[in-house]
Amino acid sequence: MGNTFGKAFSITTWGESHGPAIGVVIDGCPPGLELTETDIQLELDRRRPGQSEISTPRQEEDRVEILSGVFEGKTTGTPIAMQVRNKDADSSKYDIIKNMPRPGHADYTYQMKYGIRDHRGGGRSSARETIGRVAGGAVAKKILERHGIEILAHVVELGGIKASPVQVDEIKANVESNPVRCADPEAAKTMLERVKQAREDKDSIGGIVEILALGVPPGLGEPVFDKLDCDLAGALMGIGAVKGVEIGSGFASAAMTGSQMNDPFEMRNGKVVCSTNNAGGILGGISNGEIIVCRIAVKPTPSIARSQKTVDMSDLSETNITIEGRHDPTIPPRIVPVAEAMTALVLADHLIRAQSYTK
Ligand SMILES: Cc1cc2nc3c(=O)[nH]c(=O)nc-3n(C[C@H](O)[C@H](O)[C@H](O)COP(=O)(O)O)c2cc1C
């Protein structure tokens, strides 16, 4: 039913925005991995709204509880269940969307598919569902860490404002130092003003987030239907508000020639490496040892405080809707930890699958 992701290392997320709790069940985690609630909490705190002047002022505490699969600080190899209790939920603000679907949101399609939906806080289509992904991703990151693999994401474009290209060290140093999570401090300032303007205009803006996976060895990915790029694209596209995914040179590669696009091989310190990385670290669906580079296009937040046309589904009359609730004026800064989590889940899954080969 689409609530489970991954094959050898999988997560099943459950829960709705204003239900009693929301969470995840992780299956396939190797035994003996040191894991505490603090490991998970650190990532959930990065995901949580209400942390900066440009995220929704909802104050969600989001304290994680590990319910199973961990004994004396180590994973046991059995399913790990985790939950976060839902608090600070003012459902009355959502009465308006019970019968009137928000343009750009999932209200209409959920209603048409299931004939019933928990409209409070957006129900299952709410960004609170990403709590389960981020909690699962935190475990995946710990597995990857043991193999020297690190995932970083940063905002490279917001409301049409582009950041200058940055080095990995600059991403590490700068990304958490400004509310837009952009590693170029100058562009970050302009982006911040653009977000404030959008909010004043009762509108929202979108942007682009880049995700890098460092230290991935050659050989991850299962051709032909579970190619690494295929799974990464699915994982990232499965995040709400993502409307495009590209790997390496992505859409720009369509305008390149073969001699421009191909990454020549060379020897460096006794290792085969590529002198460029237009492939984004993946060839034939298999990692080639270079940095894996993905970018996602994130649309503007659908819930805006402007009057928009919609239909009252109770009598099919045309009407207007203005969303008064507390919403993010822009999603890319908040999507950064979610995109890292989904990338980590894919890589942990493929790492574990790759270990089943005997060469
Ligand atoms: C981290 C994150 C935060 C989001 N915040 C909001 C929000 O405050 N208001 C809103 O209307 N949509 C928000 N969204 C987007 C909706 O969840 C998404 O647009 C909706 O589920 C419809 O899915 P689609 O855009 O993929 O078609 C957020 C998404 C993510 C991933």
PDBQT file of the ligand as one rigid body, heavy atoms in Angstrom, charges set to zero:
ROOT
HETATM    1  C1  LIG A 401       9.352  19.357   5.183  1.00  0.00    +0.000 C 
HETATM    2  C2  LIG A 401       8.058  19.697   4.502  1.00  0.00    +0.000 A 
HETATM    3  C3  LIG A 401       7.281  20.764   4.994  1.00  0.00    +0.000 A 
HETATM    4  C4  LIG A 401       6.074  21.093   4.386  1.00  0.00    +0.000 A 
HETATM    5  N1  LIG A 401       5.325  22.128   4.904  1.00  0.00    +0.000 NA
HETATM    6  C5  LIG A 401       4.119  22.408   4.350  1.00  0.00    +0.000 A 
HETATM    7  C6  LIG A 401       3.286  23.420   4.918  1.00  0.00    +0.000 A 
HETATM    8  O1  LIG A 401       3.606  24.058   5.928  1.00  0.00    +0.000 OA
HETATM    9  N2  LIG A 401       2.099  23.662   4.305  1.00  0.00    +0.000 N 
HETATM   10  C7  LIG A 401       1.701  22.987   3.181  1.00  0.00    +0.000 A 
HETATM   11  O2  LIG A 401       0.625  23.271   2.665  1.00  0.00    +0.000 OA
HETATM   12  N3  LIG A 401       2.473  22.044   2.625  1.00  0.00    +0.000 NA
HETATM   13  C8  LIG A 401       3.655  21.728   3.190  1.00  0.00    +0.000 A 
HETATM   14  N4  LIG A 401       4.424  20.728   2.624  1.00  0.00    +0.000 N 
HETATM   15  C9  LIG A 401       4.057  20.173   1.309  1.00  0.00    +0.000 C 
HETATM   16  C10 LIG A 401       2.909  19.215   1.313  1.00  0.00    +0.000 C 
HETATM   17  O3  LIG A 401       3.115  18.162   2.252  1.00  0.00    +0.000 OA
HETATM   18  C11 LIG A 401       2.746  18.633  -0.099  1.00  0.00    +0.000 C 
HETATM   19  O4  LIG A 401       2.767  19.655  -1.047  1.00  0.00    +0.000 OA
HETATM   20  C12 LIG A 401       1.426  17.881  -0.207  1.00  0.00    +0.000 C 
HETATM   21  O5  LIG A 401       1.477  16.705   0.560  1.00  0.00    +0.000 OA
HETATM   22  C13 LIG A 401       1.059  17.501  -1.655  1.00  0.00    +0.000 C 
HETATM   23  O6  LIG A 401       2.037  16.646  -2.211  1.00  0.00    +0.000 OA
HETATM   24  P1  LIG A 401       2.803  17.021  -3.579  1.00  0.00    +0.000 P 
HETATM   25  O7  LIG A 401       3.188  18.465  -3.464  1.00  0.00    +0.000 OA
HETATM   26  O8  LIG A 401       3.988  16.105  -3.569  1.00  0.00    +0.000 OA
HETATM   27  O9  LIG A 401       1.856  16.772  -4.715  1.00  0.00    +0.000 OA
HETATM   28  C14 LIG A 401       5.624  20.379   3.241  1.00  0.00    +0.000 A 
HETATM   29  C15 LIG A 401       6.403  19.304   2.761  1.00  0.00    +0.000 A 
HETATM   30  C16 LIG A 401       7.597  18.959   3.386  1.00  0.00    +0.000 A 
HETATM   31  C17 LIG A 401       8.394  17.812   2.858  1.00  0.00    +0.000 C 
ENDROOT
TORSDOF 0
